[in-house]
Amino acid sequence: MLPRFANNMDPHSLASRLRLKRNHRFRAMVECLPRPLNILDVGGTQTIWETINFVNRPDIRITLLNLEHPKISYSNVVTVIGDARYMHQFTDREFDFVFSNSVIEHVGDFADMRMMANEIQRVGKRYFVQTPYRYFPIEPHFVFPLFQFLPFAVQVCLVQRFNLGWFHRLPDKLEAEMAVRSVQLLSKRELHSLFSGAIFEEEKLLCITKSLLAYKA
């Protein structure tokens, strides 16, 4: 079962409150920008834009880039199927802002992350990227203390035997291995390397860095 503090579907959870604060920060960054405003959300859904109150705004166009089409309900939100590492369908600086929340840690190894970071900086005049911090003591996807530092075989064994965080138990070893490999958390140094021209901030929980922000605004 997912612990309540980590459930961002619960508006009263700590995770939801941190995300709401982050969304308000992003909105403050873009409020003064000229309209119409063209935003690309890499790996996101319409839910976050409902929270920010940017849906059904004729002066704002939001493009969601995903491997599959998510559900959309608003006239100013469109979806595009694509790969965050190679956004060939977009031209240089096509978007006023590129937004990505908890996605870059899922695209593969560090070389894949580098490709995604380069594409974000190519297609966007500005960007806002968030990712969980590798050294926060509770891994945010499996919601298990120090899960990210356990040997790979132990991680796979745990995923095979228990429901962990956002993952239901996966008895099949290959599926469990794929689940473990689907998350590669970043350190501060690594994120700085990916977005060398960014401003960096840390989101903290009980004075401990929980996630990292890199933005150019």
C-alpha beads as a LAMMPS data file, in Angstrom:
LAMMPS data file: protein, C-alpha beads

217 atoms
216 bonds

1 atom types
1 bond types

-500.0 500.0 xlo xhi
-500.0 500.0 ylo yhi
-500.0 500.0 zlo zhi

Masses

1 110.0

Atoms # bond

1 1 1 0.000 0.000 0.000
2 1 1 1.248 3.464 -0.847
3 1 1 1.945 5.477 2.333
4 1 1 -0.326 8.479 2.606
5 1 1 2.512 11.011 2.879
6 1 1 3.845 9.906 -0.545
7 1 1 0.522 9.781 -2.388
8 1 1 0.317 12.787 -4.706
9 1 1 -3.245 11.750 -5.590
10 1 1 -4.229 12.770 -2.052
11 1 1 -4.421 16.602 -1.949
12 1 1 -3.606 16.599 1.768
13 1 1 -0.430 14.513 1.547
14 1 1 3.068 15.938 1.964
15 1 1 3.861 14.998 -1.636
16 1 1 0.839 16.941 -2.914
17 1 1 1.692 19.985 -0.835
18 1 1 5.252 20.037 -2.148
19 1 1 3.992 19.672 -5.705
20 1 1 1.450 22.466 -5.220
21 1 1 4.171 24.783 -3.942
22 1 1 6.310 23.877 -6.979
23 1 1 3.426 24.563 -9.349
24 1 1 2.817 27.963 -7.808
25 1 1 6.494 28.782 -8.292
26 1 1 6.281 27.887 -11.963
27 1 1 3.137 29.957 -12.416
28 1 1 4.853 32.978 -10.864
29 1 1 7.669 32.590 -13.405
30 1 1 5.392 32.673 -16.429
31 1 1 2.723 35.184 -15.357
32 1 1 4.699 38.164 -16.645
33 1 1 5.601 36.594 -20.008
34 1 1 3.949 37.919 -23.187
35 1 1 0.884 36.140 -24.556
36 1 1 0.107 33.935 -26.333
37 1 1 2.266 31.542 -24.316
38 1 1 3.392 28.248 -25.838
39 1 1 4.279 25.538 -23.269
40 1 1 5.639 22.025 -23.793
41 1 1 5.123 19.514 -20.975
42 1 1 7.510 16.581 -21.408
43 1 1 5.955 13.434 -19.962
44 1 1 3.054 15.129 -18.220
45 1 1 -0.744 15.033 -18.157
46 1 1 -3.455 17.675 -18.032
47 1 1 -3.846 17.243 -14.255
48 1 1 -0.959 19.497 -13.326
49 1 1 -2.280 22.256 -15.589
50 1 1 -5.664 22.017 -13.903
51 1 1 -3.849 22.650 -10.618
52 1 1 -1.959 25.614 -12.044
53 1 1 -5.259 26.866 -13.553
54 1 1 -3.899 27.100 -17.090
55 1 1 -6.584 24.977 -18.768
56 1 1 -9.199 26.565 -21.030
57 1 1 -7.021 29.649 -21.365
58 1 1 -7.104 30.968 -24.956
59 1 1 -3.842 32.853 -24.347
60 1 1 -1.946 29.676 -23.356
61 1 1 -1.299 26.596 -25.520
62 1 1 -0.058 23.450 -23.785
63 1 1 1.471 20.507 -25.666
64 1 1 1.847 17.195 -23.805
65 1 1 4.623 14.940 -25.133
66 1 1 4.330 11.270 -24.136
67 1 1 4.931 7.760 -25.437
68 1 1 1.137 7.342 -25.582
69 1 1 -1.732 9.822 -25.813
70 1 1 -3.054 10.758 -22.356
71 1 1 -6.636 11.829 -21.838
72 1 1 -7.336 15.484 -22.599
73 1 1 -10.463 17.523 -21.937
74 1 1 -9.517 21.112 -22.736
75 1 1 -9.410 23.176 -25.898
76 1 1 -5.933 24.605 -25.242
77 1 1 -4.267 21.243 -24.468
78 1 1 -2.976 18.989 -27.250
79 1 1 -1.056 15.716 -27.139
80 1 1 1.860 14.521 -29.229
81 1 1 3.453 11.084 -29.241
82 1 1 7.224 11.289 -29.071
83 1 1 10.482 10.488 -27.325
84 1 1 11.859 12.995 -24.808
85 1 1 15.375 12.139 -25.980
86 1 1 14.701 13.053 -29.601
87 1 1 12.017 15.676 -30.161
88 1 1 12.489 15.805 -33.916
89 1 1 8.969 17.114 -34.466
90 1 1 9.843 20.429 -32.792
91 1 1 12.060 23.236 -34.086
92 1 1 14.713 25.118 -32.120
93 1 1 13.232 27.463 -29.482
94 1 1 9.704 26.606 -30.595
95 1 1 8.310 26.826 -27.046
96 1 1 8.324 29.729 -24.639
97 1 1 8.673 27.289 -21.740
98 1 1 9.461 23.579 -21.464
99 1 1 8.157 21.964 -18.282
100 1 1 9.087 18.512 -16.992
101 1 1 8.144 17.077 -13.616
102 1 1 9.691 13.798 -12.355
103 1 1 10.404 12.430 -15.831
104 1 1 14.127 12.638 -16.570
105 1 1 14.928 9.875 -14.062
106 1 1 12.830 7.460 -16.148
107 1 1 14.308 7.849 -19.650
108 1 1 17.256 5.460 -19.240
109 1 1 20.913 5.800 -18.340
110 1 1 22.868 9.036 -18.005
111 1 1 23.490 9.228 -21.753
112 1 1 19.720 9.097 -22.316
113 1 1 19.209 11.820 -19.711
114 1 1 21.811 13.942 -21.490
115 1 1 19.874 13.576 -24.744
116 1 1 16.641 14.636 -23.039
117 1 1 18.305 17.610 -21.349
118 1 1 19.844 18.744 -24.639
119 1 1 16.473 18.528 -26.387
120 1 1 14.730 20.506 -23.636
121 1 1 17.314 23.254 -23.987
122 1 1 17.082 23.157 -27.778
123 1 1 13.305 23.439 -28.195
124 1 1 12.638 25.779 -25.269
125 1 1 13.518 29.423 -24.721
126 1 1 13.106 28.673 -21.014
127 1 1 12.694 25.486 -19.020
128 1 1 11.652 24.161 -15.617
129 1 1 12.821 20.638 -14.729
130 1 1 12.216 18.794 -11.457
131 1 1 13.566 15.418 -10.391
132 1 1 13.704 13.512 -7.075
133 1 1 17.048 13.671 -5.267
134 1 1 19.083 10.489 -5.199
135 1 1 20.191 10.938 -1.589
136 1 1 16.803 11.503 0.016
137 1 1 16.525 8.604 2.488
138 1 1 13.191 7.264 1.180
139 1 1 13.174 6.319 -2.488
140 1 1 10.083 8.105 -3.919
141 1 1 8.911 5.503 -6.440
142 1 1 9.237 2.332 -4.387
143 1 1 8.747 4.311 -1.126
144 1 1 11.257 2.137 0.691
145 1 1 14.096 3.434 2.916
146 1 1 17.427 3.553 1.058
147 1 1 16.058 1.343 -1.728
148 1 1 18.269 3.075 -4.306
149 1 1 21.432 1.986 -2.476
150 1 1 20.576 -1.698 -2.132
151 1 1 22.280 -4.235 -4.425
152 1 1 20.378 -4.727 -7.665
153 1 1 19.564 -8.361 -6.830
154 1 1 18.057 -7.314 -3.490
155 1 1 15.960 -4.614 -5.167
156 1 1 14.615 -7.138 -7.668
157 1 1 13.862 -9.630 -4.901
158 1 1 11.867 -7.027 -2.953
159 1 1 9.855 -6.019 -6.029
160 1 1 9.085 -9.679 -6.721
161 1 1 7.749 -10.261 -3.214
162 1 1 6.042 -7.043 -2.097
163 1 1 3.873 -4.156 -3.238
164 1 1 6.279 -1.230 -3.024
165 1 1 5.106 2.349 -3.420
166 1 1 3.708 2.869 -6.919
167 1 1 4.624 -0.679 -7.987
168 1 1 2.438 -3.728 -7.465
169 1 1 4.271 -6.964 -6.729
170 1 1 5.919 -8.352 -9.857
171 1 1 6.640 -12.080 -9.370
172 1 1 8.213 -12.401 -12.820
173 1 1 11.940 -11.730 -12.480
174 1 1 12.333 -9.990 -15.843
175 1 1 9.422 -7.642 -15.102
176 1 1 10.872 -6.892 -11.682
177 1 1 14.263 -6.127 -13.215
178 1 1 12.651 -3.798 -15.747
179 1 1 10.811 -1.978 -12.952
180 1 1 14.010 -1.437 -10.973
181 1 1 15.911 -0.251 -14.054
182 1 1 13.092 2.155 -14.961
183 1 1 14.241 4.573 -12.250
184 1 1 17.684 6.198 -12.202
185 1 1 17.828 8.957 -9.605
186 1 1 20.148 11.912 -10.043
187 1 1 22.652 13.589 -7.753
188 1 1 23.102 17.355 -7.597
189 1 1 26.365 17.143 -9.549
190 1 1 24.726 15.114 -12.305
191 1 1 21.807 17.516 -12.692
192 1 1 24.226 20.465 -12.802
193 1 1 26.117 18.675 -15.560
194 1 1 22.931 18.196 -17.608
195 1 1 21.738 21.816 -17.274
196 1 1 24.955 23.777 -16.890
197 1 1 23.331 27.140 -17.604
198 1 1 20.437 26.723 -15.162
199 1 1 19.509 28.130 -11.804
200 1 1 19.354 25.303 -9.264
201 1 1 17.193 25.018 -6.169
202 1 1 16.435 22.282 -3.667
203 1 1 13.024 21.300 -2.329
204 1 1 13.344 20.237 1.284
205 1 1 11.293 18.093 3.631
206 1 1 12.170 18.389 7.329
207 1 1 15.344 20.240 6.292
208 1 1 16.444 17.332 4.066
209 1 1 16.694 17.809 0.282
210 1 1 13.901 15.798 -1.301
211 1 1 14.020 16.922 -4.923
212 1 1 15.983 19.160 -7.257
213 1 1 14.955 21.983 -9.602
214 1 1 16.823 23.230 -12.625
215 1 1 15.311 26.185 -14.440
216 1 1 16.017 28.964 -16.861
217 1 1 13.412 31.664 -16.572

Bonds

1 1 1 2
2 1 2 3
3 1 3 4
4 1 4 5
5 1 5 6
6 1 6 7
7 1 7 8
8 1 8 9
9 1 9 10
10 1 10 11
11 1 11 12
12 1 12 13
13 1 13 14
14 1 14 15
15 1 15 16
16 1 16 17
17 1 17 18
18 1 18 19
19 1 19 20
20 1 20 21
21 1 21 22
22 1 22 23
23 1 23 24
24 1 24 25
25 1 25 26
26 1 26 27
27 1 27 28
28 1 28 29
29 1 29 30
30 1 30 31
31 1 31 32
32 1 32 33
33 1 33 34
34 1 34 35
35 1 35 36
36 1 36 37
37 1 37 38
38 1 38 39
39 1 39 40
40 1 40 41
41 1 41 42
42 1 42 43
43 1 43 44
44 1 44 45
45 1 45 46
46 1 46 47
47 1 47 48
48 1 48 49
49 1 49 50
50 1 50 51
51 1 51 52
52 1 52 53
53 1 53 54
54 1 54 55
55 1 55 56
56 1 56 57
57 1 57 58
58 1 58 59
59 1 59 60
60 1 60 61
61 1 61 62
62 1 62 63
63 1 63 64
64 1 64 65
65 1 65 66
66 1 66 67
67 1 67 68
68 1 68 69
69 1 69 70
70 1 70 71
71 1 71 72
72 1 72 73
73 1 73 74
74 1 74 75
75 1 75 76
76 1 76 77
77 1 77 78
78 1 78 79
79 1 79 80
80 1 80 81
81 1 81 82
82 1 82 83
83 1 83 84
84 1 84 85
85 1 85 86
86 1 86 87
87 1 87 88
88 1 88 89
89 1 89 90
90 1 90 91
91 1 91 92
92 1 92 93
93 1 93 94
94 1 94 95
95 1 95 96
96 1 96 97
97 1 97 98
98 1 98 99
99 1 99 100
100 1 100 101
101 1 101 102
102 1 102 103
103 1 103 104
104 1 104 105
105 1 105 106
106 1 106 107
107 1 107 108
108 1 108 109
109 1 109 110
110 1 110 111
111 1 111 112
112 1 112 113
113 1 113 114
114 1 114 115
115 1 115 116
116 1 116 117
117 1 117 118
118 1 118 119
119 1 119 120
120 1 120 121
121 1 121 122
122 1 122 123
123 1 123 124
124 1 124 125
125 1 125 126
126 1 126 127
127 1 127 128
128 1 128 129
129 1 129 130
130 1 130 131
131 1 131 132
132 1 132 133
133 1 133 134
134 1 134 135
135 1 135 136
136 1 136 137
137 1 137 138
138 1 138 139
139 1 139 140
140 1 140 141
141 1 141 142
142 1 142 143
143 1 143 144
144 1 144 145
145 1 145 146
146 1 146 147
147 1 147 148
148 1 148 149
149 1 149 150
150 1 150 151
151 1 151 152
152 1 152 153
153 1 153 154
154 1 154 155
155 1 155 156
156 1 156 157
157 1 157 158
158 1 158 159
159 1 159 160
160 1 160 161
161 1 161 162
162 1 162 163
163 1 163 164
164 1 164 165
165 1 165 166
166 1 166 167
167 1 167 168
168 1 168 169
169 1 169 170
170 1 170 171
171 1 171 172
172 1 172 173
173 1 173 174
174 1 174 175
175 1 175 176
176 1 176 177
177 1 177 178
178 1 178 179
179 1 179 180
180 1 180 181
181 1 181 182
182 1 182 183
183 1 183 184
184 1 184 185
185 1 185 186
186 1 186 187
187 1 187 188
188 1 188 189
189 1 189 190
190 1 190 191
191 1 191 192
192 1 192 193
193 1 193 194
194 1 194 195
195 1 195 196
196 1 196 197
197 1 197 198
198 1 198 199
199 1 199 200
200 1 200 201
201 1 201 202
202 1 202 203
203 1 203 204
204 1 204 205
205 1 205 206
206 1 206 207
207 1 207 208
208 1 208 209
209 1 209 210
210 1 210 211
211 1 211 212
212 1 212 213
213 1 213 214
214 1 214 215
215 1 215 216
216 1 216 217
